[in-house]
């Protein structure tokens, strides 16, 4: 399958992983709804919804940049309406937007707790709920409807909670959406899956965490290529929903085992492992 003329609603698509997924889909000629907050350039966080739109168009797709805070229900509903007006519907939702704070309970202000859970767990749920009517229409029309959450496999192991309980709760909230919605939406023919990296990914957000050596990371394109395989799979095949994919394992199943092209520094053998994978 191809993503040609499919419409993807992607949160957090102004930079990093979200933008990489958008550009990979754009290469097929997809329509991308860029849902993110950044409208003005920031020297610490390069990329705006408008610069992302330029890159998506250059890659071969159409782009609709929308300034949206996914914690705001009315803003998300309006974005869905604008996407439908521009492109006629929504075929794929990618819940990529996320906030991170690797702090323990004593050092996590409630404002930061609310931000992480508001964007990660609640934002994923809200965007899914808002897009669902259009996804149901897409599935009924045979347009291979998917929801992809950028979140980890669920693990109830204490060591993934103890150092940063609030962040773990927020990311697992996204994964619980995958678990529940894959079962709930199966009757509509909508596939719901999660995708997570084996290693740390070199993004602007990661650069803001002190002490991270980006040479020991992989590029966002490893996730965009993995996401492409998910989003072009048959959504109505029971094997293709309710999965918690890990990027390297998924690529290997599609015959891609040489991952050196994804390394920030080619030839690197030892990478920083990502969270939540034992």
CORHUCOR-V13122 format. One record per residue. N is the residue number from 1. RES is the residue in one letter. SS is DSSP state (2 for helix, 1 for strand, 0 for the rest). NEAR is the number of other C-alpha atoms within 10 Angstrom. Layout:
# CORHUCOR-V13122
n = (N;N)
res = (RES;RES)
ss = (SS;SS)
near = (NEAR;NEAR)
This chain:
# CORHUCOR-V13122
n = (1;2;3;4;5;6;7;8;9;10;11;12;13;14;15;16;17;18;19;20;21;22;23;24;25;26;27;28;29;30;31;32;33;34;35;36;37;38;39;40;41;42;43;44;45;46;47;48;49;50;51;52;53;54;55;56;57;58;59;60;61;62;63;64;65;66;67;68;69;70;71;72;73;74;75;76;77;78;79;80;81;82;83;84;85;86;87;88;89;90;91;92;93;94;95;96;97;98;99;100;101;102;103;104;105;106;107;108;109;110;111;112;113;114;115;116;117;118;119;120;121;122;123;124;125;126;127;128;129;130;131;132;133;134;135;136;137;138;139;140;141;142;143;144;145;146;147;148;149;150;151;152;153;154;155;156;157;158;159;160;161;162;163;164;165;166;167;168;169;170;171;172;173;174;175;176;177;178;179;180;181;182;183;184;185;186;187;188;189;190;191;192;193;194;195;196;197;198;199;200;201;202;203;204;205;206;207;208;209;210;211;212;213;214;215;216;217;218;219;220;221;222;223;224;225;226;227;228;229;230;231;232;233;234;235;236;237;238;239;240;241;242;243;244;245;246;247;248;249;250;251;252;253;254;255;256;257;258;259;260;261;262;263;264;265;266;267;268;269;270;271;272;273;274;275;276;277;278)
res = (X;X;X;X;X;X;X;X;X;X;X;X;X;X;X;X;X;X;X;X;X;X;X;X;X;X;X;X;X;X;X;X;X;X;X;X;X;X;X;X;X;X;X;X;X;X;X;X;X;X;X;X;X;X;X;X;X;X;X;X;X;X;X;X;X;X;X;X;X;X;X;X;X;X;X;X;X;X;X;X;X;X;X;X;X;X;X;X;X;X;X;X;X;X;X;X;X;X;X;X;X;X;X;X;X;X;X;X;X;X;X;X;X;X;X;X;X;X;X;X;X;X;X;X;X;X;X;X;X;X;X;X;X;X;X;X;X;X;X;X;X;X;X;X;X;X;X;X;X;X;X;X;X;X;X;X;X;X;X;X;X;X;X;X;X;X;X;X;X;X;X;X;X;X;X;X;X;X;X;X;X;X;X;X;X;X;X;X;X;X;X;X;X;X;X;X;X;X;X;X;X;X;X;X;X;X;X;X;X;X;X;X;X;X;X;X;X;X;X;X;X;X;X;X;X;X;X;X;X;X;X;X;X;X;X;X;X;X;X;X;X;X;X;X;X;X;X;X;X;X;X;X;X;X;X;X;X;X;X;X;X;X;X;X;X;X;X;X;X;X;X;X;X;X;X;X;X;X)
ss = (0;0;0;0;0;0;1;1;1;1;1;0;0;0;0;2;2;2;2;2;2;2;2;2;2;2;0;0;0;0;1;1;1;1;1;1;0;0;0;0;0;1;0;0;1;0;0;0;2;2;2;2;2;2;2;2;2;2;2;0;0;1;1;1;1;1;1;0;0;0;0;0;2;2;2;2;2;2;2;2;2;2;2;2;2;2;2;0;0;0;0;1;1;1;1;0;0;0;0;0;0;0;0;0;2;2;2;0;0;2;2;2;2;2;2;2;2;2;2;2;2;2;2;2;2;2;2;2;2;2;2;2;2;2;2;2;2;2;2;2;0;0;0;0;0;1;1;1;1;0;0;0;0;0;0;0;0;2;2;2;0;0;0;0;2;2;2;2;2;2;2;2;2;2;2;2;2;2;2;2;2;2;2;2;0;2;2;2;0;0;1;1;1;1;1;1;0;0;1;0;1;0;0;2;2;2;2;0;0;0;0;0;0;2;2;2;0;1;0;0;2;2;2;2;2;2;2;2;2;2;2;0;0;0;0;0;0;2;2;2;0;0;0;1;1;1;2;2;2;2;2;2;2;0;0;0;0;0;0;2;2;2;1;0;0;0;0;0;0;0;0;0;1;0;0;0;0;0)
near = (9;15;22;15;17;23;30;28;26;24;27;24;31;30;23;22;24;26;27;24;27;31;26;21;30;27;17;16;21;25;28;31;29;30;27;22;19;21;16;12;13;10;7;10;15;15;21;22;27;20;16;23;26;15;18;28;19;13;18;18;25;20;26;22;24;25;19;23;19;26;19;14;15;13;15;23;18;14;25;22;17;16;25;16;10;14;18;12;22;28;29;29;25;27;29;25;23;23;16;21;17;14;17;15;14;6;11;17;12;11;8;17;20;15;19;23;25;20;26;30;22;21;26;31;20;20;23;20;15;19;24;20;12;20;28;21;16;23;20;14;11;13;20;23;32;31;29;25;27;27;28;25;20;17;13;10;10;9;11;17;16;13;14;18;19;24;26;21;18;25;26;22;22;27;26;20;23;29;20;12;21;23;15;13;17;17;11;16;23;30;33;31;26;27;23;23;24;22;20;21;28;21;17;15;16;17;15;11;12;7;8;14;14;19;16;20;24;27;22;23;21;21;26;21;17;24;28;16;14;24;26;15;19;19;24;19;12;12;11;18;28;20;18;22;22;20;19;20;15;20;20;13;9;11;9;12;12;10;14;13;13;16;22;17;15;13;10;13;9;10;17;16;15;15;14;21;15;9)
